[in-house]
Amino acid sequence: MNWACPTGKYHACGVVKKRIAFAGRGKRGSSRILIATNKNDRWFFVFGFEKNERGNINSTELKALQALANDLLGFSTEELKSEIKNNTLQEICNDNEA
């Protein structure tokens, strides 16, 4: 699958894919996570899957995740706080930050 967006940049549409390795499971035993991000101060986990259960997402799923990324990355700080307060989004903090 070509992850490039119309701009030609891998992350231009706000979705990046990362491999998560687990000790003793090898490459096929790893997981993939998809993150909506502006690569600065906004990082949203949006989807994950086991590599041995599926190879990738399809183009329809990618378009849907890009639309979701656009929505999430468009929230103002106040809108994000409201979504967290309403339990629509869950914030995961570093132990050293709150």
Beta strands, then each sheet from edge to edge (+ up, - down):
strand 1: 15-20
strand 2: 31-37
strand 3: 43-50
sheet 1: 1+ 2- 3+
end
